[in-house]
Each structure stands twice: as structure tokens, then as C-alpha cells.
């Protein structure tokens, strides 16, 4: 068992003084061997994920957040063979999790679990025999009561499928490119009750498609680049429309928008005029606007914003003055501020923050001082702070916590390991039961294992009498929602919080409120119906929030 008690005690002590998170390690594969935990999800009140040990290979694990309650759930490929659960996709549906896995005889197929060993089973054998019906391009997305995904059979190639979570309700939607040649569907995106995606029917190239779940209702939206592929990328939903980048012969790759009709699928703006590429990427929604990386051919790749109109599509700031470009990437939102990685040409690639204005777009902190780069990545909003990974000049890669100021941007990874190997993160942070989980290796003796990071700060209503806030003064939108939602209030307050509770009464998220409009991340929150309990000083409002 790895020795973690000293740094845990240290973390607890520091947390009391400076609200630092408490770290905990779970030794799934004892000794120096790696467990490589990844692909986290939640079912029946527990966290499930994939991990390996010497005896069973990569299999399905489950955890209630305690060491004793973290165990292998099912040995899908019995013995030392690898079941590789969830490596090609997983998604929550009707109280269960659908995922890809490989059995001993049937290849990679669609599986389902209710969080019990007996309830973990193959749903359907899409490619009969030893072949694999599921491939590296599974792309699972929920729309309404169905989950859409990609699968292959001996006669169709890789095409669009759907399932309602039953074997009888699992079927191909459409053979987009008829016969053995694949339709190459990708980027499955739910919007306004329909499925948007990219596909190639063998005639028009890779274009934008839409589906209502029926064969007849699955069709190309528009042949954006006649005679070739427009190859749409980065489908992002805003105000019931899908924004994306696409390429035409005349305008190059630029920002486009679609409402699902041919007439309503148009270019937003030719940012780099003519046939040049605007190099649109890293799309992120904040405060009802779209932020992204683009170039106009003069200023290099910089941070841009769009309200969906040509006039409202402008560069936020020329961070690296001139044609070089600051290359903003890893965009994430916390408390109505945009966090990202960029370089101003002097300080290297460092964390930046923006309120959407040029004046409010500044380097957060020069972590690797001078011209060196700290290369920040994996920004995640968690309770009061934004967390991210970065590498200082004097030490290994570490976890940083920030309140949006340079002084409040500090390394919070266990100090006892600062002289060890760099922090190795595989995949993003995952929130379960108000705690963040991730995979990391701190030194050669520890291996790659499961870790948790918990903000122990308490958030709750103040003492005293309770008054009810008029529901008209509290807005939660969008509702239903997917990845995040915004809470907006006209009620002035000094201290506030919001708590999400599931139908069983379990608290799944609590976050402090700081201003009258704040975006709340739903990372790690399973689809379902939740009660949002809002406290503003001594006033309270409770509303229903639907997460799809």
C-alpha cells in the first residue's frame, strides 16, 4: 500500500488555513503497477470507471467514494483478458449506463449496467460471432428517449444506430453510404430535439446531416461545398442552433450556423476574406455568446466572439500583437469568465482570463516566469475555484487553483511530491458526489492510480429567518440543459449558494454564488430531474432543473 498519510495530514492542515483541497489516493493495482483509471460515469448513486489489475486486466470498477467501497464491478472478459469497458464510449440512459466492452467471444459490442454485477451484461451482438460491432468511432449521444451511436455489421460498414436501452429497441437508423462502405458519421450532437452530425453518403462528401431517429428523417441538411467535402468540425449548440466550422471553395474554412434546414444553414462571417481559412476552432459558449480561436489574416490566431451575426463577430483582443497569433486553446468557463491558454509572445503559453472585452482579457499568471511556457490544460470549474494543470519552471507538472487573480492562483498538488516525476493526467477530472476524481502518477513507486480532490468548504444558508424569493426573480436557463446552465437573479445579495439534489434526496452539487448571473458546470452530473435550491442571504427559492 502506498504511503499517503503524511501528505494527507499536511493537505488537511493547509485546507483549514487556506481552503486548499484535500487529496486522496486509491491503490487499485498494488505496488508499482498502474491501474490507469479512466472513462468515469455515475449509475445508481455510485461512480463507475475502467481500470486494470494484474489478475483481471482492464475491467469495470465501481466506487462509493471510500477505499473499501472501491472494487471491480464485473470481469467482462473473464480472467486476465481485457474487457476494455467504456473505451469507445459510455452514456447514462434511464437509470443505467450504456458502454462499449469486449467479452471473451463476441468482440467489442454494446453493453449495459445498472451498477450491479448481475445487471452488467451485453445488450446486443451487433456484429454476430467474433467480430466487433463497436469501433473507435462510437460517439454516443442522447436525444429524447434514445441514445445514438455508431456501429458496424458484416453488410453495412460503420453507420448510425440508436437504442432505447433494450435489445429490441436497438437498430440501425440508416445506411447512409449504402453497402459495405461506411457513412463515416461523427460529431453526434443533440440540438432542439434532433440529432446533428457529419456524414458522407459517397456522393456529396462529408457534410452536415440531421436525424429525427427515422430512416426517412435522416438526411443531409445542406451540400455546403458542392462537388467536395465541407468537412464541418466542432459542432456547438447555442440558442437552439448548431455552430460549426466548414470549408467552401470560395471562402475557405469559416464559422457557420444551422437551424437544421438548408435555408437556415449559412456562413456567419467570412473572417479571413476570400478563399483563405479563418482556422475556426476551440468553440465555447459563455453568457449567450460563442468564443473561439480564429484569424483574419492580419492578426494571427486570436480570441474571437460571436453573437451569431456578422456584425457581432469580432476579435476580442490581439493578445500577441501582429501576425504571429496567441493561439488560444483549452477554453473553459467559470463564474462568467473565460479561462484559456495563450501566449503574448513574451511570457510563453500561460493561463489567461477574459470577461469578453479587450480590457478584461489578461494573462492570469506567469507561472513559468519569463519566456518559458507552463502549458496549462484541463481547466475545470469546481465549486468556488477554477482548477487546471500547469508546469512551473522549478518543478513538475502540478494542479493549480485560481480565483481569477494572479495572487489567488496557486499550486495545490501535494507538496511532498514536488520533486517526483511530473503529474501524469489521463483524461479530464470527473465530479462524483461533490468530489473531483482523476488518474495520476506522482512518482515511480506509485504508478498511475485513482485520486480524488475535495473542496471541503461548506456552503449553505445563513442562520435566521427564511423568506421566499419570487420565482420570477430567479431564472435557470437553458432548462432542460446539457453541459451547464446559467442562474440569473434580480435579487441583490451578499452571500448565496445553489444546491442540486436528485430524486432520492442526494446532494450532487453545491456551489457558491458571487454575482447576479453565474454559469454552473454540470460536469459529472448524470441526466435526470433535479431540485435546484437557491439561497440568497436569508431568502430561498427552489426550482426544478432537467439535465438531458
Buried (B, 14 or more C-beta within 10 A) or exposed (E): EBEBEEBBEBBEEBBEEEBBBBBBBBBBBEEEBBBBBBBBBBBBBBBBBBBBBEEBBBBBBBBEBEEEEBEBBBBBBEEEBBBBBBBBBBBBBBEBBBBBBBBEEBBBBBBBBBBEBEBBBBBBBBBEEEBBBBBEBBBBBBBBEBBBBBBBBEEBBBBBBBBBBEBEBBEBBBBBBEEEBBBBBBBBBBBBEBBBBBBBBBEBBBBBBBBBBEEEEBBBBBBBBEEBBBBBBBBBBBBEBBBBBBBBEEBBBBBBBBBBEBEEBEBBBBBBEEEBBBBBBBBBBBBEBBBBBBBBBEBBBBBBBBBBEBEEBBBBBBBBEEEBBBBBBBBBBBBBBBBBBBBBBEBBBBBBBBBBEBEEBBBBBBBBBEEBBBBBBBBBBBBBBBBBBBBBEEBBBBBBBBBBEBEEBBBBBBBBBBEBBBBBBBBBBBBBBBBBBBBBBBBEEBBBBBBBBBBBBEBEBEEEEEEEBEEEBBBBEBBEBBEBBBBBBEBEBEBBBBBBBBEEEEEBBBBBBBEBBBBBBBBBBBBBEBBBBBBBBBBBBBBEBBBB
